[in-house]
Amino acid sequence: MSDADDVLDDTPTDLWIRPTPPPPPPNGDVLSADEVAALLRVDRKTVYEFAGRGEIPCRRLGRRILFYRPAVVAWLKNARPRRAGEEDFSDAGTS
């Protein structure tokens, strides 16, 4: 067995293993996109689309998008219900 075989074996080392992040606090007010998607019962992609358009309140922290639970709930309570197929013209004519 050569030195190269020792280096290339399949035994994981501390250098190869990414530490698991600590679990989020239970009932925390700061939510991830996945948690908001679960809360709203929509796909995660929908949450990212709404956040990208500025339609849902969020904050960016580096590459992560974070949501404040009370702000999301308030946004949901204040949202004007739309009928199926109805377009949003709330920004029409403003420029």
GUMILO-825616 format. One line per 3 residues: number of its first residue (from 1); for each residue x, y, z of N, C-alpha, C. Coordinates in nm, 2 decimals. Layout:
<nodes>
NUM = X:Y:Z:X:Y:Z:X:Y:Z | ...
</nodes>
This chain:
<nodes>
1 = 0.09:-0.12:0.00:0.00:0.00:0.00:0.09:0.12:0.00 | 0.06:0.22:-0.09:0.15:0.33:-0.10:0.09:0.45:-0.02 | 0.17:0.56:-0.01:0.12:0.68:0.06:0.00:0.74:0.00
4 = -0.01:0.73:-0.14:-0.13:0.78:-0.21:-0.25:0.70:-0.17 | -0.24:0.57:-0.15:-0.36:0.49:-0.11:-0.41:0.54:0.03 | -0.32:0.58:0.12:-0.36:0.63:0.25:-0.44:0.76:0.24
7 = -0.40:0.84:0.15:-0.46:0.97:0.13:-0.60:0.96:0.06 | -0.61:0.87:-0.03:-0.73:0.85:-0.11:-0.83:0.75:-0.06 | -0.81:0.70:0.06:-0.91:0.60:0.11:-1.04:0.67:0.13
10 = -1.15:0.59:0.15:-1.28:0.65:0.16:-1.32:0.68:0.31 | -1.22:0.68:0.40:-1.25:0.71:0.54:-1.27:0.86:0.55 | -1.39:0.91:0.60:-1.40:1.05:0.61:-1.31:1.11:0.72
13 = -1.28:1.23:0.70:-1.20:1.30:0.80:-1.27:1.43:0.84 | -1.22:1.49:0.94:-1.28:1.62:0.99:-1.27:1.73:0.88 | -1.17:1.72:0.79:-1.16:1.82:0.69:-1.27:1.80:0.58
16 = -1.33:1.69:0.57:-1.43:1.66:0.46:-1.57:1.68:0.51 | -1.59:1.68:0.64:-1.73:1.68:0.70:-1.76:1.83:0.74 | -1.87:1.88:0.68:-1.92:2.01:0.71:-2.00:2.00:0.84
19 = -1.97:2.08:0.94:-2.04:2.07:1.07:-2.19:2.11:1.05 | -2.27:2.04:1.12:-2.42:2.06:1.10:-2.45:2.19:1.18 | -2.53:2.28:1.12:-2.56:2.40:1.18:-2.65:2.38:1.31
22 = -2.65:2.47:1.40:-2.73:2.45:1.52:-2.88:2.46:1.48 | -2.97:2.39:1.54:-3.11:2.40:1.51:-3.16:2.53:1.54 | -3.26:2.58:1.46:-3.32:2.71:1.49:-3.39:2.71:1.63
25 = -3.40:2.82:1.69:-3.48:2.82:1.82:-3.62:2.79:1.79 | -3.69:2.72:1.88:-3.83:2.68:1.86:-3.91:2.81:1.87 | -4.01:2.81:1.78:-4.10:2.93:1.77:-4.03:3.06:1.76
28 = -3.92:3.06:1.68:-3.84:3.18:1.67:-3.91:3.28:1.57 | -3.88:3.41:1.59:-3.94:3.51:1.50:-3.87:3.53:1.37 | -3.75:3.48:1.36:-3.67:3.49:1.23:-3.69:3.36:1.16
31 = -3.74:3.37:1.03:-3.77:3.25:0.95:-3.69:3.24:0.83 | -3.66:3.12:0.78:-3.59:3.10:0.65:-3.70:3.10:0.55 | -3.66:3.09:0.42:-3.76:3.08:0.31:-3.83:2.95:0.32
34 = -3.76:2.84:0.36:-3.83:2.72:0.37:-3.94:2.72:0.48 | -3.91:2.79:0.59:-4.01:2.80:0.70:-4.13:2.89:0.66 | -4.10:2.99:0.58:-4.21:3.08:0.53:-4.30:3.00:0.43
37 = -4.23:2.92:0.35:-4.31:2.84:0.25:-4.40:2.74:0.33 | -4.35:2.68:0.43:-4.43:2.59:0.51:-4.54:2.66:0.58 | -4.51:2.78:0.64:-4.61:2.86:0.70:-4.73:2.90:0.61
40 = -4.69:2.94:0.49:-4.79:2.99:0.39:-4.85:2.88:0.30 | -4.79:2.76:0.32:-4.83:2.64:0.24:-4.81:2.66:0.09 | -4.70:2.72:0.05:-4.66:2.74:-0.09:-4.52:2.68:-0.11
43 = -4.48:2.68:-0.24:-4.35:2.63:-0.27:-4.25:2.73:-0.23 | -4.13:2.68:-0.20:-4.02:2.77:-0.17:-3.99:2.87:-0.28 | -4.00:2.82:-0.40:-3.97:2.91:-0.52:-4.07:3.03:-0.52
46 = -4.19:3.01:-0.48:-4.29:3.12:-0.47:-4.24:3.22:-0.37 | -4.19:3.18:-0.26:-4.15:3.27:-0.16:-4.03:3.35:-0.21 | -3.94:3.29:-0.28:-3.82:3.36:-0.34:-3.87:3.46:-0.44
49 = -3.97:3.42:-0.52:-4.02:3.52:-0.63:-4.08:3.64:-0.56 | -4.17:3.62:-0.46:-4.23:3.73:-0.39:-4.13:3.82:-0.32 | -4.03:3.76:-0.26:-3.92:3.84:-0.20:-3.84:3.92:-0.30
52 = -3.81:3.86:-0.41:-3.74:3.92:-0.52:-3.81:4.04:-0.58 | -3.94:4.04:-0.58:-4.02:4.15:-0.63:-4.06:4.25:-0.52 | -4.01:4.22:-0.40:-4.04:4.31:-0.29:-4.18:4.30:-0.24
55 = -4.25:4.19:-0.27:-4.39:4.18:-0.23:-4.41:4.13:-0.09 | -4.32:4.06:-0.04:-4.32:4.00:0.10:-4.21:4.06:0.18 | -4.23:4.11:0.30:-4.13:4.17:0.38:-4.01:4.07:0.42
58 = -3.89:4.12:0.39:-3.78:4.03:0.42:-3.65:4.11:0.43 | -3.55:4.05:0.47:-3.41:4.11:0.48:-3.31:4.02:0.42 | -3.21:4.07:0.35:-3.11:3.99:0.30:-2.99:4.00:0.40
61 = -2.93:3.88:0.43:-2.81:3.88:0.51:-2.71:3.79:0.44 | -2.62:3.86:0.37:-2.53:3.79:0.28:-2.61:3.73:0.16 | -2.60:3.60:0.15:-2.68:3.53:0.05:-2.81:3.47:0.10
64 = -2.84:3.49:0.22:-2.96:3.44:0.28:-3.07:3.54:0.28 | -3.19:3.50:0.27:-3.30:3.59:0.28:-3.38:3.55:0.41 | -3.40:3.64:0.50:-3.46:3.61:0.63:-3.59:3.69:0.64
67 = -3.68:3.63:0.71:-3.82:3.68:0.72:-3.85:3.69:0.87 | -3.91:3.80:0.91:-3.96:3.83:1.05:-4.10:3.78:1.06 | -4.13:3.68:1.14:-4.26:3.62:1.14:-4.37:3.72:1.16
70 = -4.37:3.81:1.26:-4.48:3.91:1.27:-4.50:4.00:1.15 | -4.39:4.03:1.08:-4.40:4.11:0.95:-4.47:4.03:0.84 | -4.44:3.90:0.83:-4.50:3.81:0.73:-4.65:3.80:0.77
73 = -4.68:3.77:0.89:-4.82:3.76:0.93:-4.90:3.89:0.91 | -4.84:4.00:0.94:-4.91:4.13:0.92:-4.93:4.15:0.77 | -4.83:4.12:0.69:-4.84:4.13:0.54:-4.95:4.05:0.49
76 = -4.97:3.93:0.54:-5.07:3.83:0.50:-5.21:3.89:0.54 | -5.22:3.94:0.66:-5.35:4.00:0.71:-5.39:4.12:0.63 | -5.29:4.20:0.58:-5.32:4.32:0.51:-5.33:4.30:0.36
79 = -5.30:4.19:0.31:-5.31:4.16:0.17:-5.45:4.17:0.12 | -5.47:4.24:0.00:-5.60:4.24:-0.06:-5.63:4.11:-0.13 | -5.74:4.05:-0.10:-5.77:3.92:-0.17:-5.79:3.94:-0.32
82 = -5.74:3.86:-0.40:-5.75:3.86:-0.54:-5.84:3.74:-0.59 | -5.91:3.77:-0.69:-5.99:3.66:-0.75:-5.90:3.59:-0.85 | -5.93:3.46:-0.88:-5.85:3.38:-0.98:-5.85:3.46:-1.11
85 = -5.73:3.47:-1.17:-5.71:3.54:-1.30:-5.70:3.69:-1.29 | -5.72:3.75:-1.17:-5.72:3.89:-1.16:-5.57:3.94:-1.16 | -5.54:4.05:-1.23:-5.41:4.10:-1.23:-5.39:4.21:-1.13
88 = -5.27:4.23:-1.09:-5.24:4.33:-0.99:-5.20:4.46:-1.06 | -5.28:4.56:-1.05:-5.25:4.69:-1.12:-5.22:4.80:-1.02 | -5.18:4.76:-0.89:-5.16:4.85:-0.79:-5.04:4.95:-0.82
91 = -4.95:4.91:-0.90:-4.84:5.00:-0.94:-4.86:5.07:-1.08 | -4.97:5.04:-1.14:-5.00:5.09:-1.27:-5.01:5.24:-1.27 | -4.94:5.31:-1.36:-4.95:5.45:-1.37:-4.86:5.53:-1.28
94 = -4.78:5.46:-1.20:-4.69:5.53:-1.11:-4.55:5.52:-1.17 | -4.49:5.63:-1.19:-4.35:5.63:-1.24:-4.29:5.77:-1.23
</nodes>
